[in-house]
Amino acid sequence: MIYNAIQQLVNYGLDTGLILPDDEIYIRNQLLMTMQLDSFEEPEGDCYYIDLESILTALVDDAVARGICEDNSVARDLFDTKLMGVLTPRPSIVRANFWEKYEEESPKAATDWFYAFSQDTDYIRRYRIKKDMKWVTKTPYGDLDITINLSKPEKDPKAIAAAKLAPQSAYPKCQLCRENEGYAGRMNHPARENHRIIPITINDSDWNLQYSPYVYYNEHCIVFNSEHTPMKIERATFRKLLDFVAQFPHYFVGSNADLPIVGGSILSHDHFQGGCYEFAMAKAPIEKTWTFPGYEDVEAGIVRWPMSCIRLTCADDEKLVDLADKILAAWRGYSDESCFVFAETDGEPHNTITPIARMRDGKFQLDLVLRNNITTPEHPLGVFHPHAKLHHIKKENIGLIEVMGLAVLPSRLKGEIAELETALVNRTPVDQYGEAIQKHAEWAGELLAKHPDLNADNVHAIVEEEIGHVFAEVLADAGVYKRDEAGQAGFVRFLESVR
């Protein structure tokens, strides 16, 4: 059986083009070495396989049974990545293929190939991504994308215990560093033998392109600095974003903000996220046009969106960089007590921007989303952050992806939704709710009042739709200038201050 699985993996490599026929014996021997086997018996007949997951499961199960792999989720992932690393071509070959397609065909042909390659190598685990729950909710701001992330595996207790005992290391410095390429990993750092990156140049500096292993949308890529340097939103950021979309005009790219609460999960390494996807915010129209003095040729205005977004469009990318830098500088130092906007308190800065770049009809376009991370005793996690009433659905930071209209919700919701739906259909009194869904009790009452005809046939659709509406409220909470008359007047006052 084990020789059959090894040959199946070799055949998979041949079928996907990861290896060539001349490589077959060499790759098979490398797999034998990885499996700590020193002989091979040719399987009888053809070695057909169903999918990559079943091949890897068979190989890892055998490794566990023979004591060469520990039986926990992290160790198994480390081992099957080592197997896939055997099939993955060296970086020089991958980069040569990418740039050949870029130059001879198109940027899109290059990224299409690299995205498929990143899945074929199992760096992006297709079979796990399929587990994510996804749907769309119609709102006054457009169709919001909702996803419950189930593809990122949760560590089992044995893996957590093993990670605590694992020696600490500062190499690589973080999971975004280029030193991850080909790294074997350890119990407290993922394996990356099957990981490849494409070096690029933006703003005359060395950066890299890769894909996220947990793709939340089509071709979810990460663009990261070759140096381990902290996130910072500055003039150079706008230049880098526009340089990237000039090279890859079919992609958008954006940056998380550079302050805690309103920033992303990794502020220690400068990076962007992008991809081939149009979010609801990108589709949202400008509802109030604006002309900035000295930039009359830049189409500008306030976007009809729950967060406070300024859109700038111009064929001249340098003009956009200049104007975006001017807006950023103005916002960094701007306060408006009537809208609870304070540039700083006790020397701590609060204002920053989440920028997103794209090409639109041959012109460069920047969306600048105003962010503020001030906290109060009433809102200790942030005034412009999901308020406590919404934490039963979304408590985490609102980063770039959410800003644009895609909710990335915690995996806990899958089980909680199923339990809550049963309670709703049975009209279970809230004081009898299980511990896991007590947090949803108030919301459940609102759902039943709003949908008196709720039943077993429609409950799932109703709950999904209402989660989408909660996400719209999350975005409204995160918006600095509210959608009411006072908020929009405050937004205009800020625009008038930009000189």
Disulfide bonds with the S-S distance in Angstrom:
none
